[in-house]
Amino acid sequence: IPCVPWQSQTSGHDQKSTEENIDFETTILSRFDLIFIIKDVKDPRRDKRLANHIIGLHGRDAGTQNIVGPVDLKDLGKLVSFARHNVHPRLSASGSSMLANHYVRFREEAKLAGGRSAIPITVRQLEAIVRISESLAKMQLVEDVTEDHVKEAVRLFQVATMAAAKEGTIDSVGDSNARENSED
């Protein structure tokens, strides 16, 4: 899952377009299951907290603290291994129908939007939503991918990839020559 940093221009107020920030061919972008655009908002308090955290990771005491979570790391590793080897979710009939309807709707929305989307909606995106749905079922250790799994996968796809695609349209992603020629 790529997280594309959204770079501000030197003024700090104007932001570059999606085209200027995502320098990948659309054929490459279509291969990612989810795409998140992360905006670099300058906030001194958050910047200080983040800097302290990163510096702390590399300090003398790094790794010596015993952080206790809700699940022991060894148990979590066993759970992940069990799920990987023993749980193989498949789409239920109702989940399949719901997924097909969403895919058709996404394609129709892209068509109605006109222009070339920053991230094309292709069969690869359908396969991505299937993988995400199956992963959600696997996390619950269930064999059937239900409508709830599909709903969550579609929600993730919408807040990540579809939101990135709607940030703007791209006529020549990753083609700096085409961009230069279009500015002439």
C-alpha positions in Angstrom: 0.0 0.0 0.0 1.7 3.2 -1.0 1.4 6.3 1.1 2.0 9.2 -1.2 3.3 12.3 0.6 1.4 15.4 -0.5 4.1 18.1 -0.9 3.2 21.7 -0.3 4.7 24.4 -2.5 7.2 26.8 -1.0 4.6 29.3 0.0 3.2 26.7 2.4 -0.4 27.6 1.5 -0.7 26.5 -2.1 -0.7 22.8 -2.7 0.5 21.0 -5.7 -2.0 19.1 -7.8 -2.4 15.3 -7.7 -0.5 15.2 -11.0 2.5 17.0 -9.5 2.5 14.8 -6.4 2.0 11.3 -7.8 4.8 10.7 -10.2 3.8 7.1 -11.3 2.4 5.8 -14.5 -1.3 4.8 -14.1 -0.3 1.3 -15.0 1.8 1.2 -11.8 -0.8 2.9 -9.7 -3.4 0.4 -10.7 -1.3 -2.4 -9.1 -1.7 -1.2 -5.5 -4.6 -2.4 -3.4 -5.0 0.9 -1.5 -3.5 4.3 -2.1 -3.4 6.9 0.6 -2.4 10.5 0.0 -0.9 12.0 3.1 -0.8 15.7 3.4 2.2 17.2 5.1 0.5 19.8 7.4 3.0 21.9 9.2 2.0 22.0 12.9 4.8 22.8 15.4 3.3 20.7 18.3 2.8 17.6 16.1 6.2 18.1 14.4 7.9 18.3 17.9 6.0 15.2 19.1 6.9 13.3 15.9 10.6 14.4 16.1 10.8 13.3 19.7 9.3 9.9 18.8 11.7 9.3 15.9 14.7 10.5 17.9 13.6 8.2 20.8 13.6 5.2 18.5 17.3 5.8 17.8 18.4 6.8 21.4 20.4 4.8 23.9 17.3 3.4 25.6 15.6 2.3 22.4 14.4 -1.3 22.5 15.1 -1.6 26.2 11.6 -0.8 27.3 9.1 -3.6 27.7 5.9 -2.4 26.1 3.0 -4.5 27.1 0.0 -4.6 24.7 -3.4 -6.4 24.9 -1.9 -9.5 23.2 1.6 -11.0 23.8 3.7 -10.7 20.7 4.5 -14.4 20.7 0.8 -15.2 20.8 0.1 -12.7 18.1 2.7 -14.4 15.9 1.1 -17.8 16.5 -2.3 -16.4 15.6 -1.0 -14.9 12.4 0.8 -18.1 11.5 -2.4 -20.2 12.2 -4.5 -17.9 10.1 -2.0 -17.9 7.2 -1.9 -21.7 7.1 -5.4 -22.7 8.1 -7.9 -20.0 7.1 -8.8 -19.6 3.4 -11.8 -17.3 3.1 -14.0 -17.3 0.0 -16.7 -14.9 -1.1 -20.2 -15.8 -0.2 -23.0 -15.4 -2.8 -24.3 -12.2 -1.2 -20.8 -10.8 -0.8 -20.1 -11.5 -4.4 -23.2 -9.8 -5.6 -22.5 -6.7 -3.4 -19.0 -6.5 -4.7 -20.0 -6.7 -8.3 -22.6 -3.9 -7.8 -20.0 -1.7 -6.1 -17.5 -2.3 -8.9 -20.0 -1.4 -11.6 -20.9 1.8 -9.6 -17.2 2.8 -9.3 -16.7 2.4 -13.0 -19.9 4.4 -13.8 -18.8 7.2 -11.4 -15.4 7.3 -13.1 -17.0 7.4 -16.6 -19.4 10.2 -15.5 -16.5 12.2 -14.0 -14.9 12.4 -17.5 -11.3 12.9 -18.1 -8.7 10.4 -17.0 -8.8 9.5 -13.3 -5.6 9.8 -11.3 -6.1 6.1 -10.6 -7.9 4.1 -13.2 -10.7 1.8 -12.0 -10.0 -1.5 -13.6 -10.4 -5.2 -12.8 -7.2 -4.9 -10.7 -9.2 -2.7 -8.3 -12.0 -5.3 -8.1 -9.3 -7.9 -7.3 -7.9 -5.6 -4.7 -11.3 -5.2 -3.0 -11.7 -9.0 -3.1 -8.2 -9.4 -1.4 -9.1 -6.8 1.3 -12.4 -8.5 1.9 -10.7 -11.9 2.3 -8.1 -10.4 4.6 -10.8 -9.0 6.8 -12.4 -12.4 7.1 -9.1 -14.0 7.7 -8.4 -11.6 10.6 -11.7 -12.9 12.2 -10.6 -16.5 11.4 -13.7 -17.2 9.3 -14.0 -19.0 6.0 -16.9 -17.0 4.5 -16.4 -13.5 3.3 -19.7 -11.8 4.3 -21.4 -8.6 3.2 -19.9 -6.9 6.3 -16.4 -7.8 5.1 -17.2 -6.4 1.6 -18.7 -3.3 3.1 -15.6 -2.6 5.1 -13.3 -3.3 2.1 -15.3 -1.0 -0.1 -15.2 1.7 2.7 -11.4 1.4 2.9 -11.1 1.5 -0.9 -13.3 4.6 -1.0 -11.4 6.6 1.7 -8.1 5.6 0.3 -7.9 4.9 -3.5 -11.1 6.6 -4.6 -10.4 9.7 -2.5 -6.9 9.8 -4.1 -8.4 9.5 -7.6 -10.9 12.3 -6.9 -8.2 14.7 -5.7 -7.7 15.5 -9.3 -7.3 14.0 -12.8 -4.1 13.2 -14.4 -3.5 13.4 -18.1 0.1 12.4 -18.1 1.1 10.8 -14.8 4.8 10.0 -14.5 5.5 11.5 -18.0 7.6 14.6 -17.3 8.1 15.2 -21.0 4.3 15.2 -21.6 4.0 17.7 -18.8 6.7 20.0 -20.1 5.1 19.8 -23.6 1.7 20.7 -22.3 3.1 23.8 -20.5 4.4 25.2 -23.8 
